[in-house]
Amino acid sequence: QLRTLQAASLLSPSATASIQSMAGWSLATRLLSPPVGRLMLLLVINAGANDVMKGIAYTPAPLKQVGGGLPLDDFMSEAAKPLWGPDGRGDLAMMKHLGANAVRLYGNDPRQDHRSFFDEAHGLGLDVIPGLSDWPFVQMEGNCMQTGYDCFEQVKEAYLGNLRNGWLLPDGTYHPALTQIIVINEPDLKLPGITDPWNVTRGLISAIDGMLSAEQEAGVTGDRVNFTVTFSFGICYSCRQNSAFGAKPGLGQMVQLKYGISNPWEFSYTPKNDLTAFFETRFTNSFNTQNSAADIEPLFLDAYEDTFPSTPVFIGEFHSPHPVRDQAVDVGQILEI
């Protein structure tokens, strides 16, 4: 799940310094190879004044030429330790030095052990926000698009692999570095797409159900980590909406998912777990956007606060490179919201 570099923005030293000193609403940068220099504005979260996240979305992609491939894009793995570990390039320590307190990841091979990455991040004071990969959803043989968008078995198996490879401590509790788990990134663009919200919703509620069953089978104890689905900032005209605000980017997908969680039978799905209780106690909304800071309140937040007054939300990717603008100014503006 490597992202292209074409939207990366080169921040000046003064802009980087301003990032390190920001408080309140928080900024994150995306660390690209080389480790310092090319940064992409990424992550902002409104989690309350006493719970501020400053995150970096990490996909270093150590390629020396355009168009090269990687045998593994799981940068939490032992194979990537020369990039993030203390005996190598030390990317995680660099993130902490930049002022981050969280790191988001994309690629995820459940066969790989992630304990060392979590230990290193936690020791540095960095929370970890990993996501499931696209493999069980749209890539593997027998993926859930091939099973009528019932993702239960595929996602349960994948998440069990994660839980058994470093995500749980020996006593069955989640590793303390973990704070959010991204079920899937931008499902409205690929599962199968924003024009088919019925199947997107069926896929999501069955995937979440599979993750909850994986927790039971793995014997998870103690406090559970929140799950989130990170939507695009597209407008889903076919989704349910808050009628008082009309169609808003990202929001319709969230309303549709909440409806599906409360009414799974309308999507021809019978859950094995109490999805409503799950949503009310451990779900976070999230979305990615390339819109500028000036757009976020009128296009999303005003309507969101009315629609989801008690459900936290974060922006998983915040960068607005087109048209070219001063990224430091854009970040400063969103921090004032």
Protein Blocks (a to p, Z undefined) as FASTA:
>chain_A
ZZcfklpccddfklmmmmmmpghjdddddddddfbhpacdfbdcdebjklccddddddfk
pafbehiacfbfcfkbmklmmmmmmklnommmmmmmnopabdcdfbdcfkbcfklmmmmm
mmnopacdddddfklmmmmghiaklnoopaklmmmmmmmmmmmnopacfkopacfkbmbd
cfbghkllmmnbjklmmlmmmmmmmmmmmmmmmmmmnopghjdddddddddfbdcfkbcc
dfknopaehklmmmmmmmmmmmmmlnopacfbdfklmmmmmpccddddfbdfklmmmmmm
mmmmmmmmmbccddfbdcdfbccddfklmmmmmmmZZ
